[in-house]
Amino acid sequence: MTAQKIQKYLRRFAGKEKAKLLQGFFKTGPGQYGEGDKFLGVMVPDIRLTVKEFSGAPLSEIAKLLRSSWHEERLLALLLLVQKFEKSDDAVRKRIYALYLKSTKHINNWDLVDLSAPKIVGSYLDGGSRSLLYRFVRSKSLWERRIAILATFAYIRKSDFSDALALAEMLLDDDQDLMHKAVGWMLREVGKKDVSVLEGFLRKHHRAMPRTTLRYAIERFPEAKRKKYLKGAF
C-alpha cells in the first residue's frame, strides 16, 4: 500500500470540471484563504471510498500523502489518520498525534481541519493537559487557531464546555471570518447540550462579538430571541 498506488487509485475519480468547482468553493484565488491550493476534482464520497480501500496503509505512506500539493490527497491522508487513530492503541495514537502536529502547514483549509482536529487533537488531549490548544489559539496561523477551537468539539460532545468557552472568548477579536464562523459553530454546539451555558456566555459577550459569530451561535434560537440578541437588547 504505497502512497503512489493510493494516488493512482484516487485519480480514477478526478475530473477537470469538478476541480474548477472545488477551486472556487475553497477560495483558491489571489488573496483568498485557500490561495494557490490545487484540486484533482475528486469529491468527498469518492475520497471516503478510497479510505476504505486503503485502510491498512502504513503511517509512513500516509505521511507522504499528507505532504501532497493536491488538496484531496491531503484530505485522504487525514481521513486515513482518523480511522487509524480510532482503531489503534496508545502508542500508535501518540505517533499519529505527533505527525499531525508536525504537519499543520499542510492542514490548510477548513475541511481538512474540521474533519480531523476533533477526532485526533481533541481526542488525544482528552483526559490530559490541553495547553496545546491555548498555544495554537494564539498562533499566527489561521489553521492552527481553527484546529484549537475545533478540537474542543470532542469535549462539547461530552458536555465539557470549559475549554470551548475559554478559547471562544480569546478569539472574539480574531480578524478572520473563518474563525468567526468556527467560534459561532462551537458556541451553537454548546447550546445544543446546555442552552443556559450558551446564554450565559452570550449575555456577557454578545455586544462585542463579531456579527457572524453571533448569528451562528443563536441560529437555533426562536426568531424573537434571535432578534433581541442581534439588536443588543439583552
N, C-alpha and C positions, 0 to 999 in steps of 0.2 A: 504494500500500500504506500507507494511513493507519492510525494507531492505532485510529481509530473503526471502520474497515472490519474490522480484525482482531478487535476486541472483539465486533462484531456476529456474525462467523463463530463465535467461541468460544462465544458464548451459545447457539448451537444445541444444544450438548451439556449444557447446565445442567439441574439438577433439584433441587427443594427437599429431597427425601428424602436425596439424596446430599450436599447441603450440610450437613444436620443431622449426618450421619455424619462428615463431614470436620471439622466444628467440634468434635466430641467427640474425634476421633482426634488432632487437633493442639492440644488443650488450650487452648481459647479462653475458658474461664471466668474469673471474677474470681480474681486472684492466680496464675493459671497462666502458663506461659511464653509462650503464644500469646494472651494476654488481648486481647480486642477485635478479633481478626482476623476478616475476613469471607470467606465462601466462596460461590461461584456454584453449586457442585455439579458440577464438571467433573473427570473422572478423568484420570490421567496419560496413558493411551493416546490419549485424545482431544486432550489438550494437544499431544502429540507429532505427531499428525496435522495440527494447526494450524501447528506449526512447519514442517512440510514444505510446507504450502500457502503460507506467507508467508516462506520462507527468504530472499527478497531484500529484505525490509523494511529501510529505511534506519535508521541509528543514532538519528536524531532521533525517529523514531516509536517505536522500541523503548524509548527513554528515557522516553517518556510512559507506556508500559505498565508500566515498572519503578516508576513513582511511583503506580501504581493502589492503591486501597484494597482491591481484590479479590486474594486470595491467588493464584488460578490465573492471573490476568493477570501478576502479578509472576514466577511460575514460568515462564510462557510467554516473557516477556521475557528471562529468564536463559538459557533453553534456546536462544533465538534468538541471544543473545550468544555462547554456547559454540560453536554451529555456525559463526557468522560468524568468531569468533576462529580456529578451526581451519583455516579456508579462506582467511584473509587474509594480507596482507604485514605487515611490522613496523610500518609507520605506522598501519594500521588497528588492529592489536593494541594499540598504545600507547593509542589513543583508547578502545578497549573497556576496557582496564585502568583508565584514568583515570575513566571513567564508573562502573565497578564500585566503585572506592574512594569516589567521591562519593555512592554510593547505599547504603552499608551499613545505614543506618537502615531501608531498605526490604527488605533481605535478612534477614528477621527470623523465620525458622523453620528447623528443622533440614533439611528437604528442600530449601529454597532454597539453603542453604549447601552441602549435601553434593553437589548436582548441578552446582555451578558453581565452587566455590573451587579444587578441584584443577586443573580444566581451564583456568581463567582466571588466578587469582592464582598458583597453583603453577607453571603453565607459563610465565607471563610472567617470573617471577623466576628461573627455571632458567637457570643459567649466569652470573648476576649477583649483586648484593647481595640478601640475603634479610632485611635488617634490619627491613623492614616487619613480618615475622612476629613478631619479638620485641617490636615496639611494640604490635601487636594482641594478643599474648598477655597483655599487662598492662592491656588495656582494661577499663573498667567494663562494656562491652557484652558480654553473653554471646555474641552472634552474631559479633562481631569476634574473640573468643577462639576460637570454633569455626572461623571462617574460617582462622585461623592454623594450627591443628593439622590441619585437613582439607587445607589446601594442601600439606602435606608428603606426602600420598598420591602426588602426582606424582613425588616423589623416591624414595619407598619402592619404587615400581614399577621403578625403575632401580637398586635395591639401594644407594641413598644414604640412610643412616639417621641421619646426624648431627643434622640439624635436628629430625626427628621425636622422637628420644630427648631432645634438649635441651629442647624445648618440653614434652614429656610430663613431664619432671622438674619444670619450672616450674609445671605445672598440677596437681601431685599434691595440693595443698591447696585447689584450687578447690571452692567450696561448691555448685556446680550439678550435679545428676545428669546432665543432658545432656552436660556436659563430662566427667564420669566415663566415660560410655559412649563418647564420641568418642575420648578418650585410650586407653581399652582397645581400641577397634576398631583404631586405628592401630598400637598395640603388637602386636596379633594379626597385622596385615598384615606387620609387620617379621618376625614369627616364621615366616610363610609363606615368606619369602625366605631367612631365616637364623635358625633356631631358637636357635643358640648366642648370637647377639646379643640376642635377646629374653630368654633365660635369664640372661645376664649382667646385664641391667637388672633383672630380677625378683629375683635373689638380693640385689641391693643395696637394692631399694625395696619388696619385696612386703609387708613388715610394716607399712609406713607408708601404702601407697596405699589409696584408697577401695576397699571391697569390690566395688563394681560394676566398677571399672576392672580389678581383678584377675580377676574372673570372665570379663570379656570377653577379656582378654589370654590367658588359659590355656584358652580354650574348646576348642581343637583338641588339647590335651594328652591323653595316656592318663588314664583315670579315677584310677589310683593316684597319678600325679604331680599331678593337679589337687588331690586331697585333701591331699597333703603341703603344697602351696603355701597352700591355704586354712587349714590348721592352723598355718601358720608354721613348718613343720618343717625348712625348708632353712636 
